[in-house]
Structures are given as structure tokens and as C-alpha cells.
Amino acid sequence: MPAISPLAIVETSAPIPDDVRIGPFSYIGAEVQIGPGCVIDNNVTIVGRTTLGAKNHIFPMAVIGTTEDGSEAGECYIGEANAIREHVTIYAGANKATRVGNDNLIMIASQIGPGAIVGDHGIFDNLTQIGPGSRIEDYVRTGAYSFIDPDVTVGAYTFTVAYVRVNRNAPPFATIQGSPFRVRGVNAENLRRCGFGNDDIRALKNAFRELFNDTNGPCDAGVIRRLKKLAGTNPHVMQLIQSIEPEARQVEAQDNA
């Protein structure tokens, strides 16, 4: 039998696995589905068409699945093995489901907007704000009070320093700082911790010097074309180029119009 406090309110008609724990004063809505091994602490609210995968830990005062207008009409999918800390709010998407991947740490009072997509293995520091419809790729790290605008992408392995405003697409592998942000360099320490070798990091650093040069605008399309033509271009550099090329082409076309 699941360990459900008699002081919790559980309205879901979906079966609750035997190893789930639900603490006092928590509320589980009628359409919520909870995977095995989940721990839902006291004073948690989970509503709407929300699905929790296995082994998630939801800490006190977190709210998952509500919509911005307070209704319970949206969809929200949470993967596996996430730690969702105190006072976190994850809004459901009314027109497009909100999705959080696996093995993320979402820290105190952070918010994920409706329709946002968060990848795997992220660490989001206190009071990170992820805007509606934005896309956060795998292994992203944010500093406290980071603000990610609606409908932008933060590339994989990127680190946003505290108090950053991400007002446009941010490239992968980067350390970004400021409001609006500048690319300050390669997020080398995170890459090492994730198993990147010295040759890969060196190749990315060389590409960053040519592509960004401490600017806060789109990259030069001509530099991108030259790097693509180099023989034996590092696959991670190619991933970087593919992520930033559409914006560079768009700016080039506007300049030539």
C-alpha cells in the first residue's frame, strides 16, 4: 500500500504504486498520474492532466500542473528522478504540454512556464524563471535569478551566470553573462565533468574566439561558412554551428535586403 497521510487529499482515479509516499496537507487532483517510487512531501499541490514518472521527489509547497489563469485544464509531463524543491511552480500548457525530462534539480522558488520544454540532467539555481514556450536543452546550468524569455532556446551544456536575462537563443557549450547576455566563453568545467576531453574543449574554445569575440549579437554568417568548410571539423563544433546558423542567415538576409 502507498504511504498516504490521512491529512492529504488524493482525488486521482489512477492507481498509485505501492512505494509512493504522499505527505500531509498535499493535494493530488483527479487527473494526476504518479509513477513508482515518487516521494511527495507535505503541502504539495499537483493538479491538471499531470503525469509524474518514476522516482521524483517533490518538496514542500511546490505546485505542479496549474495554468496561469488558475484553471486545471493544461497538460504537464514530468520525467524520472527529478528533485523539485520548495516553492517551485511548474505551469501546465493549455495549448502545448509542458515537459520536464529526467534527472533535473529544480531549486527553490524557480518557475517553469506553460509549454516550456526542459531536457535532462539540468541544474536550475534558486529563483530561475523559465519563460512560456522556451526550450532548455540537456545539461544546462543556471545561476540564481536567471530569467529566460518566452520562446527562446538555451543550448546544451550552457551555464547562465546569476542575474542573466536570456532574451534570445543562447548557443550550446557556452558561459553567458549580463542582461542582455554576452557569450563569455566555453563552459569548460561543466564539459569536463560531463566527460568531454581536452581536444574537444580546445576545439570549442578556438571556434568560440572566432564566432563570438565577446559580442552580444548574432554570429557572422561568413565565419560560420568558413568553419563548416574546414576539413575534420570537430563534431561538437559542428553541433554549435548548426545551432547558431539559422539566426546568422536570417540576419545576413535582412542586411542584404
Summary of the structure (lengths in Angstrom):
residues: 257
radius of gyration: 20.3
end to end distance: 67.1
largest distance: 67.7
contacts: 907
relative contact order: 0.07
helix: 20%
strand: 26%
